[in-house]
Every structure is written in structure tokens, then in C-alpha cells.
């Protein structure tokens, strides 16, 4: 019965339908469509699924997956019309996305597509993978006819949009730019993959893709003799089989010519061919093993290149490229080297030597390339496609409750025997940055809750081991007077050893651990530390440190019913209320004359104090202040935390950047707490919306959580993401994720199905 219900739901849910080549057919468009459909399903399933109309060449049949619902004979015009009628009859198909390349469709310049577009009554979005300048009249008319019947057009380069506007007279407001997608691969050194592919001690140059005349490989090969003389360990890999269309016409003629050229130049030990249509995983390994990627295409009008995009994004590789439209755009602003011409070997020689002889230049190019490529990872491409589709027909909300699985890899990566390391260069921990109590206290909360949620799973033992490391760190950090030292093994250990916030976070972590730990020893050790620190709480002046302490003492009181603990909670809460009464007004519902970091903790602490005391004043202020934050931070359906570059002073201008994962995480936890205590749907809805900031629902439409590493980027700026994945940001993401997981399980247990009826919260 369950499978039948799931099948029925699947049939009722809206679907996108891609019209394209599709694997096992071997071509770049087929691979692109596979990745795009997979990315959209992974991001938005089960409420939105992707199906495919696959195009077959004359006489060729393919063993497609069940994603393919219809097949079209490329050269049968009646078949196009028949399929369009079938699509019209499928009520759950809401939009068709054509992946367009002129050679894919039958007829002159692929004009057999036009009868399909004239007959189909579903809205159509067309992705032009090729846009040629200076079109002849026939090509121009075909493109104009396609554009006229399209609700939107997607191009893979800005200049392609300009050509459509200026040379094809296409409406500007129809055109959207979405770059070629790539897998999310962590920034890393090539050494590991060189060893795996038995390329140790080689300086590896790589060109990849289907081989055929027009690739320009011969000019690159001619550039090698002087390079080989200077760098004897140089190896040029040419990876990919001959293009099926070229092989059908002339067999392996082009490859044989290249092999003969290599022999004549006497560089056979420095050039290797891998004659195979490589799998995605194989291509990634070759990309990661190379030192420099070489793009040799002779067609200057090429607007898209999967391998070129992948070279930027797969670990960040320095690229030398011929001056195609695609290369000039992707490698602009120092992201690679674009040659002046396509057919001059000496230009390749000069550019490659420049990179190999200047490692600092090479590293800077790699850094810029990798940073730029983050907008092109498939989850971000899926977000951009859905946003375009939604402008045409509302398929589903961009806010999702389908969250990535909790992944401990980067937390483990950041944690050594002493504790959690503070900073990272990309995803590589920077041991010189030392350790902080702040990070290890937050990590303790995460590991304790994770181990409790998954206590029936083997993974809980891993999180318990992490918790043992973090509780040991807190034990090491505590001083005789009950205070805690914040900074360890870094410059600030001497200059700035303590902070009130870190003390408050330690109390929060210890109280939470006493109440939630499934390991009695960890719980006992936390209780001992907390009891020793109770008297020091009287020294606190910072509102945030008081709020962190209230949250920790809330859990401690629930485990002990100690009236002395409740008295401290009341005293701290009354002090926070006094701040509110002094600073607040009708237009400024807040405790201070400014908003900075972790603002929502003040509201959250009063919600918890209300639950223990039933003091209505605590509840009223908690609601007013959290709603005040909500009105500031929910902008046009997206969560926008206060930026740390200036914060927000009363009667001043708020800063929007740089946005920090810590503040988003704190808002998620505050919303969850408010929902648990006040039972208003809007708080749960807003927790989901705020969490989606990590998943791309932000002003850059980019993932802040890195699913490849299990880490979280350190911040969101006006134009880019901070790609370092330090402890604060990574634990902030995982805290929000695990508290949401706990809430969803609790709701499911209580029969709420993991999702409460949608409220009006998203329209604030």
C-alpha cells in the first residue's frame, strides 16, 4: 500500500520534461542533461521530478533509464508533432526545457524542432548551447522562430545573450545566463590522484573531451619540444575517444595524425592518449591529477565547454586556453590564461612555461578559478533553473525541507586529539590558528545531540568520541575560579585569553550535555564543570553571555530541579528584561541600541525562561523581539541576516554584508525554540526558511554548505562566498541541521508528519 501511495503522489507531483540527447548516447549535451536532471531531482524531489524526451539518430536505439518517457526519431518530422501531443495530454508535465544544439534536431539548422514548439501547449524554456555570431538568413530565422515560441531562453555565457539581442533581435527580457554545471569537488592538491593514476613525479598537462578535427590538439603538441627540454618530466595527457560522428565519417584518421606527429617530434614519452569515452568519475580523477588544463578548441565562437568549466571547478586548476568566447568569459579577471590566437604553438609554450616557472602566479590563478566556479556547481545550477521555471509556471517553492544528510567528515577533519581547530584554508585545517572554547563548546552541543538522535546507529559512537574530545577540551580550559580560557595555542592565548561570550557558550554546552548526553561519564564530567562555574556567572555583564548562560541553565535545571539554578535564571532574565525596557520603543523592539551577532539568543533565552517560570513578561518580550528580528531579516522571501561589515545601529543604516553562518544558525535555533514553546506555525516555517540560506536561498543563489567536504563556507559577501571552512561556520551549519532533524522527528512522532500547515510567515 505504501508503494502504491508513493506512486500516486509521484504521478500527481509536477514534472519538468527535458527535450535533449541523453545517455547512453555519447555527447556533451546528453551528459549535461543527465547532470541537470539529477541535480534538480536531488534538490527538489519528491515535490518536483525531471523526465526526458530523448532524441535518437537514424537507425540508432538506446537502452535508456526510466527517466526517459518518450523517444523522438531525429529525422521524422511527424514524430516531433506526435510527441508534442503526448506531452500536451500529460497533466503532470508543467514545463518543457529544450537543450538546443543545431546538430541534435533534424531538418535544416534543426528546424524540425519548430513544429514541436508550434504544437506543444506547455510552456517551453530553451537552453542554447551554441549561439553563432554573423548568422546567415536561414539560421537567423530558425533561431528567431524558436525564441518566439519560448517563454524563456537560457544561454551559457553573457556574450551569447548579447549576440541573441544584437544579431538575432531576441527580446532581452527573455534571456537568462546560467553557466555550465560542474560537480562539487573540494579544492585539493593533485598529488593524491597522481599517485592513484601512477603519474608520480610527473608535471601533468591535460586536454579532455571527444576528439575530432577542430579540437586543435596538433598545435598544442607542436608546442611541447621546448617545454620538454626545460621540464623533462612533463606529460601531456589527451583523454577521450574520437567523436562518434567523426569516427563514422573518417574513422581514427585525426587521432592517427596526432600520434604520427608525436613520433616525428620524438616526444612519445611525453604524450599519452587515453582513447575512451571516460566516465564522470574517471574524468574527475584526471582533472584532479593534472597541474595545468589545456583547452585547444579552434572554434572561437564556442560559448560553452564542459571540460573547461570542470577544470576550473575540480580542485581549481590553472587553465591555458585558446581564445574562444567561453574561455574569454570564464577565464577573465585573472582566472586563467587566454592565448591571442588558436594556431600558434609558441603561444602555448610561453603560457605553460610562465605558469610552471612561477608557482605563486599559478596558485593565485587556481584560487580565483575555484572561487568563481562555486556558482557553477550543479546544486546552484538547479536553483537557477528552478527560479527561471517558476517565473513561467509555479512548480514548487524554492524553500525546501529536503535537507542534505548530516555528514561528519569535515568536523572529524577539523578535530584532533586536543580539540577542534579554529580555521581552515578552504577545507584544510590551519593548525597555526589554534583552538577556541567557543568552537569546542558549540561542537560539544552538536556531538551530544547527534549521538542522542542516532543512538541506535553505529554513527553515534563517532559523535560520542568527538564529544569526549570536546568535554576534555572544556576541562582543560576551566580555571580554578570557574572561568574558562577561550584561546589556546594561538597568538591570542596571551593577548586575549578570555571572553564573556565563550564563558556563556560553555555554560550552554555543559547544561545541554548534562540533560542530553546518552553517555553517563560525559554527563557527569559536564555537571562537575558546570557546578564549579555557577558562582562565576555573577561576574557577567554582556547580554549575550547572560543569554547563553540562561539557555545552559535551563537544561541544567530540567535535569536537577535545583531552586538555586532557577533563581540564577530569573536574575539573569530580569536583567535582560531591564535592558529591553530601557532601550525599546515602538519602532525599536530590542535590548540594545544596535544589532550585532547572535542577536536571536537574547529572545531565545526569554522563551526558555518563560517555560520554567510562566512569567508572561518574558514571553511577551521574547515574541516582540524575535518578530522584530524577523521583520528585519526576511526580505522578499529570503533570509538576510545582519551583516558584520557595520552591523545595524539604531537610526542608522543596517549592513547587509558580510553575512555569517553563525547568525543564521542562531536564528534557526531561536525559531525552533519559539515554536516548541509558543506553538505558532510561523516560527517553524521561518526556521525552515532561515536554514535554506545555507542551501542557496540567499542573494547570490549559492550553496553555503559544501556537500563535498561536509563543511560550511565562512561567509556570504556582496559578490562572492568566503570559501574557507572554519570551525565556527561548519559547526553553525551542523547545529542548525541537527536541531531541525530533532524537531522533525519529534513532529513525526506526534503525528505532524514533519511539516506543519503552511502559515503566513513566509510573506513577512
C-alpha positions in Angstrom: 0.0 0.0 0.0 2.9 2.4 0.8 4.4 1.9 -2.6 1.1 2.5 -4.3 0.6 5.7 -2.3 4.1 6.9 -3.3 3.4 6.1 -6.9 0.2 8.1 -6.8 1.9 11.0 -5.2 4.6 10.8 -7.8 2.0 10.9 -10.6 0.3 14.0 -9.1 3.5 15.9 -8.5 4.5 18.4 -11.2 7.3 17.4 -13.5 9.8 19.2 -15.8 10.5 17.5 -19.1 13.9 17.9 -20.8 14.0 17.5 -24.6 17.6 16.5 -25.4 20.1 13.9 -26.2 20.5 11.6 -23.2 22.9 8.8 -22.1 23.9 6.2 -23.0 24.2 8.4 -26.2 27.7 9.8 -26.1 27.8 13.5 -26.4 28.3 16.6 -24.2 24.6 17.7 -24.4 23.5 14.2 -23.2 25.9 14.4 -20.2 24.8 17.9 -19.4 21.1 17.0 -19.4 21.8 13.9 -17.2 23.5 16.1 -14.6 20.9 18.8 -14.7 18.0 16.5 -14.3 19.8 14.6 -11.5 20.7 17.9 -9.7 17.1 19.1 -9.8 15.7 15.9 -8.6 18.3 15.7 -5.7 17.5 19.3 -4.7 13.7 19.3 -5.2 12.4 15.7 -5.1 9.8 14.5 -4.2 7.8 17.6 -5.0 9.4 18.1 -8.4 10.8 15.4 -10.7 12.5 15.5 -14.1 11.7 13.4 -17.1 13.3 13.3 -20.6 12.3 13.2 -24.2 15.4 11.6 -25.8 16.4 12.2 -29.4 17.6 9.2 -31.5 19.7 9.3 -34.6 18.5 7.4 -37.7 18.8 3.7 -37.1 20.1 4.0 -33.5 18.3 2.8 -30.4 19.5 3.2 -26.9 18.8 1.4 -23.6 17.6 4.5 -21.7 16.8 4.7 -18.0 13.2 5.1 -16.8 13.8 8.8 -16.7 13.2 8.8 -20.5 9.4 8.8 -21.1 9.4 9.4 -24.9 11.9 9.0 -27.8 12.0 11.0 -31.0 13.4 9.9 -34.3 15.7 12.9 -35.2 14.7 12.9 -38.9 11.0 12.1 -38.6 9.1 15.4 -38.5 5.8 13.7 -37.8 7.3 12.1 -34.7 8.0 15.6 -33.3 4.4 16.5 -33.7 3.1 13.2 -32.2 5.3 13.6 -29.1 4.2 17.2 -28.6 0.6 15.9 -28.4 1.5 13.3 -25.9 3.2 15.9 -23.7 0.0 18.0 -24.0 -2.0 15.1 -22.7 0.3 14.6 -19.6 -1.2 16.8 -17.0 1.7 16.5 -14.5 4.2 17.8 -17.1 4.2 21.5 -16.4 7.1 22.8 -18.4 9.4 21.6 -21.2 13.1 22.5 -21.3 14.8 22.1 -24.7 18.6 21.6 -24.6 19.4 23.0 -28.0 22.3 22.4 -30.3 21.9 22.7 -34.1 23.1 19.2 -34.9 20.7 17.5 -32.4 17.5 18.1 -34.2 16.5 17.1 -37.7 16.0 19.4 -40.7 17.9 22.4 -42.0 19.6 24.0 -39.0 17.5 21.7 -36.8 14.2 23.3 -37.9 12.2 20.1 -37.2 12.1 21.4 -33.6 9.8 24.2 -34.7 6.7 22.0 -35.4 7.1 20.5 -31.9 7.1 24.0 -30.4 4.1 25.1 -32.5 2.1 22.1 -31.3 3.1 21.7 -27.7 0.9 23.8 -25.4 3.1 23.6 -22.3 5.5 26.5 -21.6 8.9 25.9 -23.1 12.3 27.1 -22.0 15.2 26.7 -24.4 18.9 26.4 -23.4 21.1 27.5 -26.4 24.4 25.6 -26.0 25.6 27.3 -29.2 25.0 30.8 -30.4 26.8 31.8 -33.6 27.5 35.4 -34.5 27.0 36.7 -38.0 24.3 34.2 -38.8 23.1 33.6 -42.4 19.4 34.4 -43.0 18.2 30.8 -42.7 19.9 30.2 -39.3 18.7 33.5 -38.1 15.1 32.7 -39.0 15.3 29.3 -37.2 16.7 30.8 -34.0 14.0 33.6 -34.1 11.3 31.0 -34.6 12.5 29.0 -31.6 12.8 32.1 -29.5 9.4 33.4 -30.5 7.8 30.1 -29.2 9.8 30.0 -26.0 8.8 31.5 -22.7 12.4 32.0 -21.7 15.9 31.4 -23.1 19.0 30.3 -21.2 22.5 30.8 -22.5 25.8 29.7 -21.0 27.7 32.9 -21.5 27.0 36.6 -21.3 28.3 37.3 -24.7 25.8 34.7 -26.1 23.0 36.8 -24.7 24.4 39.9 -26.3 24.6 38.1 -29.7 21.0 37.0 -29.5 19.9 40.5 -28.7 22.0 42.4 -31.2 22.2 40.0 -34.1 19.1 37.9 -33.8 16.8 40.6 -32.4 15.6 38.5 -29.5 13.8 40.2 -26.6 16.3 41.0 -23.8 13.8 40.2 -21.0 13.6 36.6 -22.2 17.3 35.8 -21.9 18.9 34.4 -18.7 22.5 33.5 -18.2 23.3 30.2 -16.4 26.8 28.8 -16.7 27.7 25.2 -17.5 27.3 23.0 -14.4 30.0 21.1 -12.6 30.3 18.6 -9.8 31.1 19.9 -6.3 34.7 18.8 -5.8 36.9 20.1 -2.9 39.9 22.2 -3.6 42.9 20.0 -3.4 46.5 19.2 -4.5 47.0 16.8 -7.4 49.4 14.6 -5.6 46.9 12.0 -4.3 45.4 11.4 -7.7 48.8 11.4 -9.4 49.7 8.5 -7.2 46.4 6.7 -7.9 46.9 7.1 -11.6 50.6 6.2 -11.4 51.7 9.7 -12.5 54.0 10.4 -9.6 56.9 12.8 -10.3 55.2 14.0 -13.5 54.1 17.5 -14.3 50.8 16.7 -16.0 49.1 18.7 -18.7 45.6 17.6 -19.7 43.2 18.0 -22.5 39.9 16.1 -22.3 36.8 15.6 -24.4 35.6 13.9 -27.6 38.4 14.1 -30.2 38.0 15.4 -33.8 39.2 18.0 -36.2 38.6 21.4 -34.8 40.0 20.4 -31.4 43.4 21.9 -32.3 45.4 19.3 -30.3 48.1 19.3 -33.0 49.1 22.9 -32.2 49.5 22.1 -28.5 51.6 19.0 -29.4 53.9 21.2 -31.5 54.4 23.5 -28.5 55.9 20.7 -26.4 59.6 20.1 -27.6 61.0 23.3 -25.9 58.9 22.6 -22.8 60.1 19.0 -22.6 63.7 20.2 -22.9 63.2 22.5 -19.9 60.8 20.2 -17.9 61.8 16.6 -18.8 59.2 15.1 -16.5 56.4 16.8 -18.5 53.5 14.6 -19.6 50.6 15.7 -21.8 47.5 13.5 -21.5 44.9 13.6 -24.2 41.8 11.9 -22.7 38.7 11.0 -24.6 37.6 8.9 -27.6 37.0 10.1 -31.1 33.7 11.8 -31.6 31.2 9.2 -32.9 30.2 11.5 -35.8 33.8 11.9 -36.9 34.5 8.2 -36.4 31.6 7.3 -38.6 33.0 9.5 -41.5 36.8 9.1 -41.3 37.5 6.5 -38.6 40.5 7.3 -36.4 42.3 9.4 -39.1 42.7 12.5 -36.8 44.0 10.5 -33.9 46.4 8.7 -36.1 47.7 12.0 -37.5 48.3 13.2 -33.9 50.2 10.0 -33.0 52.4 10.4 -36.1 53.1 14.0 -35.2 54.2 12.9 -31.7 56.6 10.4 -33.2 58.1 12.8 -35.6 58.7 15.3 -32.8 60.3 12.5 -30.7 58.2 13.2 -27.7 56.4 9.8 -27.4 57.5 9.6 -23.7 55.8 12.9 -23.0 52.4 12.5 -24.7 49.9 9.8 -23.9 46.4 9.1 -25.4 43.6 7.6 -23.4 41.2 6.5 -26.2 38.0 6.0 -24.3 34.7 7.8 -23.5 35.6 8.4 -19.9 33.1 8.1 -17.1 32.3 11.1 -14.9 34.4 9.7 -12.0 37.3 9.0 -14.4 37.3 12.5 -15.8 37.3 13.9 -12.3 40.3 11.9 -11.3 42.2 13.0 -14.4 41.3 16.6 -13.8 42.4 16.4 -10.2 45.7 14.8 -11.2 46.7 17.5 -13.7 48.8 20.6 -13.0 47.5 22.6 -15.9 44.5 22.1 -18.1 44.8 22.9 -21.8 41.8 24.0 -23.8 42.7 23.9 -27.5 39.4 24.4 -29.4 39.8 26.2 -32.7 36.2 27.5 -32.9 36.4 31.0 -31.5 32.6 31.1 -31.3 32.4 28.3 -28.8 30.2 29.6 -25.9 30.2 26.5 -23.7 32.7 23.9 -22.7 32.0 21.3 -20.1 35.7 20.3 -19.7 36.8 23.9 -19.4 34.2 24.6 -16.7 35.2 21.4 -14.9 38.9 22.3 -15.0 38.1 25.5 -13.0 36.0 23.7 -10.5 37.5 20.3 -10.0 40.0 21.2 -7.4 40.8 24.5 -9.0 43.2 24.1 -11.9 45.2 26.6 -13.8 44.0 26.8 -17.4 45.6 27.8 -20.7 43.0 28.2 -23.4 42.6 29.3 -27.0 40.5 32.5 -27.4 37.0 31.0 -27.6 34.0 33.0 -26.3 33.7 30.6 -23.5 37.3 30.9 -22.4 37.4 34.7 -22.6 34.5 34.8 -20.2 35.3 32.1 -17.8 39.0 32.9 -17.5 38.6 36.7 -17.3 39.9 38.7 -14.4 43.0 36.5 -13.8 41.2 33.2 -13.6 43.4 31.6 -16.4 45.5 32.4 -19.4 43.8 33.0 -22.8 46.0 32.9 -25.8 45.9 35.6 -28.5 45.4 33.0 -31.3 44.4 29.4 -31.8 47.0 28.1 -34.1 50.4 29.3 -32.8 52.2 26.6 -30.8 54.7 29.2 -29.4 51.9 30.8 -27.5 51.1 27.6 -25.7 54.8 27.2 -25.0 55.1 30.7 -23.5 51.9 30.4 -21.4 52.7 27.0 -19.9 56.3 28.0 -19.1 55.0 31.1 -17.4 52.9 29.0 -15.1 55.4 26.3 -14.4 58.2 28.8 -13.6 56.0 31.0 -11.3 54.2 28.9 -8.7 52.8 31.9 -6.9 51.1 33.1 -10.1 49.8 29.5 -10.7 48.4 29.3 -7.2 46.7 32.7 -7.5 45.1 31.7 -10.8 43.9 28.4 -9.2 42.4 30.3 -6.2 40.5 32.7 -8.4 39.3 30.0 -10.7 38.0 27.8 -7.9 36.2 30.7 -6.2 34.5 31.7 -9.4 33.5 28.1 -10.2 31.4 27.7 -7.0 28.4 29.4 -8.7 28.6 26.6 -11.3 28.2 23.5 -9.0 25.1 21.6 -10.0 23.0 22.3 -6.9 23.5 26.1 -7.7 22.6 25.5 -11.3 19.4 23.6 -10.2 18.4 26.6 -8.1 18.9 28.9 -11.0 16.9 26.7 -13.4 14.0 26.4 -10.9 13.9 30.1 -10.4 13.6 30.7 -14.1 10.9 27.9 -14.4 9.0 29.4 -11.5 8.8 32.8 -13.3 6.8 31.0 -16.0 4.8 28.5 -14.1 4.9 27.9 -10.3 6.3 24.4 -10.0 7.2 24.5 -6.3 8.7 26.8 -3.7 12.4 27.3 -3.7 12.4 26.8 0.0 12.9 23.1 0.6 12.6 20.7 3.5 14.7 18.1 1.8 18.0 18.7 3.6 21.4 17.1 2.9 22.3 14.1 5.0 24.3 15.0 8.1 27.9 14.5 7.2 30.6 14.4 9.9 33.6 14.3 7.6 34.8 17.9 8.0 34.0 18.0 11.7 36.3 15.0 12.0 38.8 16.7 9.8 38.9 19.8 12.0 39.2 17.8 15.2 42.5 16.4 16.6 43.3 14.9 20.0 43.3 18.3 21.6 40.1 19.7 20.2 38.5 21.5 17.2 40.9 23.6 15.2 39.7 27.2 14.6 40.3 28.0 11.0 40.8 26.3 7.6 42.3 27.2 4.2 39.5 26.0 2.1 38.7 22.7 3.7 42.3 22.1 5.0 42.6 22.8 8.8 45.1 25.5 9.7 46.7 24.2 12.9 48.5 27.5 13.4 45.1 29.2 14.1 44.9 27.3 17.4 41.7 26.4 19.2 38.9 28.3 21.0 36.5 27.4 23.7 33.7 29.0 21.6 34.1 26.4 18.8 34.6 23.4 21.1 31.6 24.3 23.2 29.4 24.5 20.1 30.9 21.3 18.8 30.1 19.6 22.1 26.4 20.6 21.8 26.3 19.2 18.2 28.0 15.9 19.0 25.8 15.3 22.1 22.6 15.9 20.2 23.8 13.9 17.2 24.7 10.9 19.3 21.3 11.0 21.0 19.3 11.3 17.8 21.3 8.4 16.2 22.0 6.3 19.3 20.7 3.2 17.6 23.1 3.7 14.7 26.8 3.0 14.6 27.5 6.6 13.7 26.5 7.7 17.3 29.8 6.2 18.6 31.7 8.5 16.3 29.9 11.5 17.6 30.3 10.3 21.2 34.1 10.1 20.6 34.0 13.6 19.3 32.1 14.7 22.4 34.8 13.1 24.6 37.4 15.2 22.9 35.3 18.4 23.4 34.5 17.8 27.0 38.2 17.1 27.7 38.9 20.5 26.0 36.4 22.2 28.3 38.1 20.5 31.3 41.5 21.8 30.2 40.1 25.3 29.7 38.5 25.7 33.1 40.3 27.7 35.7 40.2 27.5 39.5 37.7 30.3 39.8 35.3 28.6 37.5 36.0 30.8 34.5 37.2 29.4 31.2 40.1 30.3 29.0 38.9 30.9 25.4 42.0 31.0 23.2 44.6 28.2 23.1 47.8 27.6 21.1 47.5 30.8 19.1 48.6 34.5 19.3 45.5 35.5 21.3 46.3 33.0 24.1 48.4 35.7 25.7 46.8 38.9 24.4 43.1 37.9 24.6 42.7 34.7 26.6 39.2 35.1 28.0 35.8 36.3 26.8 32.4 36.5 28.4 30.7 35.1 25.3 32.9 32.0 25.4 32.1 31.5 29.1 28.4 31.8 28.3 28.7 29.3 25.5 30.5 26.9 27.8 27.6 27.1 30.3 25.2 26.5 27.4 27.2 23.5 26.2 27.6 22.0 29.7 23.9 22.4 30.7 22.8 20.9 27.4 25.2 18.0 27.9 24.1 17.2 31.4 20.5 17.0 30.2 21.0 15.2 26.8 24.1 13.0 27.0 23.5 9.3 26.5 27.0 8.7 28.0 26.8 8.9 31.8 30.5 9.7 32.1 30.3 12.7 29.8 27.2 13.9 31.6 28.9 13.6 35.0 32.0 15.5 33.8 29.8 18.2 32.3 27.9 18.5 35.6 31.1 18.8 37.6 32.4 21.6 35.4 29.1 23.5 35.4 28.7 23.4 39.2 32.2 24.8 39.6 31.3 27.7 37.3 27.9 28.7 38.8 29.4 31.4 41.2 31.3 33.0 38.3 28.1 33.8 36.5 27.6 36.8 38.8 30.6 38.5 37.0 28.8 38.6 33.6 27.9 41.9 32.0 27.4 41.1 28.4 23.7 40.4 27.5 24.7 37.6 25.1 26.8 35.8 27.7 23.9 36.1 30.1 21.6 34.6 27.4 23.9 31.8 26.6 24.1 31.0 30.3 20.3 31.1 30.7 20.0 28.5 27.9 22.5 26.2 29.5 21.0 26.6 33.0 17.5 25.9 31.5 18.7 22.4 30.6 20.6 22.0 33.9 17.5 22.9 35.9 15.4 20.4 33.9 17.9 17.7 34.9 18.2 18.7 38.6 15.2 20.9 39.7 17.7 22.8 41.8 15.9 26.0 43.1 19.3 27.8 43.2 19.7 27.3 39.5 16.2 28.6 38.8 17.0 31.7 40.9 20.0 32.4 38.7 17.9 32.0 35.6 15.3 34.5 37.0 18.0 37.0 37.9 19.7 36.9 34.5 16.3 37.1 32.7 15.3 40.1 34.8 18.5 41.8 33.8 17.8 41.2 30.1 14.2 42.4 30.6 15.6 45.6 32.2 17.7 46.2 29.1 14.7 45.9 26.9 12.6 48.2 29.0 15.4 50.8 28.8 16.2 50.6 25.1 12.9 49.6 23.4 10.4 51.8 21.6 7.5 51.3 19.2 9.9 51.2 16.3 12.9 49.5 18.0 11.9 46.4 19.8 15.3 45.5 21.1 17.5 45.2 24.1 20.4 47.4 22.9 20.9 50.4 20.6 22.4 48.1 18.0 22.1 44.7 16.4 25.3 42.7 16.0 26.0 38.9 16.1 23.9 36.1 17.7 21.1 38.6 18.3 18.4 35.9 18.5 19.9 34.3 21.5 18.5 37.1 23.7 15.0 36.3 22.6 15.5 32.6 22.7 16.7 32.7 26.3 13.5 34.5 27.4 11.3 31.9 25.7 13.1 29.2 27.8 12.9 31.3 31.0 9.1 31.7 30.4 8.7 27.9 30.1 10.3 27.4 33.5 8.7 30.4 35.3 5.4 31.1 33.5 6.4 34.8 33.7 4.2 36.4 30.9 6.6 39.3 30.6 9.4 37.0 29.5 7.1 35.6 26.8 5.8 38.9 25.5 9.3 40.4 25.2 10.6 37.2 23.6 7.9 37.3 20.9 8.2 41.0 20.3 11.9 41.0 19.9 12.0 37.8 17.7 9.3 39.2 15.5 11.3 42.4 15.3 14.3 40.5 14.0 12.1 38.5 11.7 10.8 41.7 10.0 14.3 42.9 9.5 15.8 39.7 8.2 13.1 38.3 5.9 13.3 40.3 2.7 11.3 39.4 -0.4 11.0 35.8 0.7 14.7 35.3 1.6 16.5 35.3 4.9 19.0 38.1 5.2 21.0 38.3 8.5 22.6 41.5 9.7 26.0 41.9 8.1 29.1 42.1 10.2 30.5 44.8 8.0 29.0 47.6 10.0 26.1 45.8 11.9 23.0 47.9 12.5 22.9 50.9 14.8 19.6 52.4 15.8 18.6 55.3 13.4 21.5 54.2 11.2 21.7 52.0 8.0 21.9 48.3 8.5 24.8 46.4 7.0 23.7 43.6 4.6 27.2 42.0 4.2 29.2 40.0 5.2 26.5 37.5 6.3 27.7 34.9 8.8 26.6 31.3 9.2 26.6 31.7 13.0 23.8 34.3 12.9 21.7 32.2 10.6 22.2 29.1 12.8 21.2 31.0 15.9 18.0 32.2 14.2 17.1 28.7 13.2 17.6 27.5 16.8 15.6 30.5 18.2 12.7 29.8 15.8 12.7 26.2 16.8 12.6 27.1 20.5 9.8 29.6 19.9 7.8 27.0 18.0 8.2 24.4 20.8 7.1 26.9 23.5 4.6 29.1 21.7 3.2 26.5 19.1 2.8 29.1 16.4 3.3 27.7 12.9 5.2 30.8 11.7 8.2 30.0 13.8 8.7 26.6 12.3 8.2 27.9 8.8 10.8 30.6 9.5 13.2 28.1 10.9 12.9 26.2 7.5 13.3 29.4 5.5 16.3 30.6 7.5 18.0 27.2 7.1 17.5 27.4 3.4 20.0 30.3 3.4 22.6 27.6 3.7 21.1 25.7 0.7 21.1 28.6 -1.8 18.1 30.7 -0.9 20.2 33.8 -0.5 21.0 36.9 -2.6 23.8 35.1 -4.5 21.6 31.9 -5.0 24.7 29.8 -4.0 25.1 26.9 -1.6 26.9 27.9 1.6 27.0 24.4 2.9 29.6 22.3 1.0 28.2 18.8 0.5 31.5 17.6 -0.9 33.5 18.3 2.2 30.7 18.3 4.8 31.9 21.8 5.8 30.3 25.2 5.6 31.8 28.3 3.9 32.8 31.1 6.3 30.5 33.9 5.0 28.4 35.4 2.2 29.6 38.7 0.8 28.0 41.0 -1.7 29.6 39.4 -4.7 31.1 36.1 -3.5 31.3 33.4 -0.9 34.2 33.1 1.5 35.5 29.6 0.6 37.3 28.9 3.8 35.5 26.3 6.0 36.4 27.1 9.6 35.1 25.6 12.8 32.5 28.4 13.6 30.8 28.2 10.3 30.9 24.4 10.0 29.5 23.8 13.5 26.9 26.6 13.0 25.5 24.8 10.0 25.5 21.4 11.7 23.9 22.8 14.8 21.0 24.2 12.8 20.8 21.0 10.8 20.7 18.6 13.8 18.2 20.7 15.8 15.9 20.7 12.8 16.4 17.0 12.5 15.4 16.6 16.1 12.3 18.8 15.6 11.2 17.0 12.5 11.5 13.6 14.3 9.5 15.0 17.2 6.8 16.3 14.9 6.6 13.0 13.1 6.4 11.2 16.4 3.5 13.4 17.4 1.7 12.9 14.1 2.5 16.2 12.5 4.2 14.4 9.5 7.4 16.5 9.8 5.7 19.6 8.4 3.0 21.8 9.9 0.4 23.5 7.8 1.9 26.5 6.0 1.5 29.8 7.7 1.8 33.3 6.6 5.3 33.6 8.0 6.9 33.5 4.5 5.1 36.7 3.4 6.5 38.9 6.2 
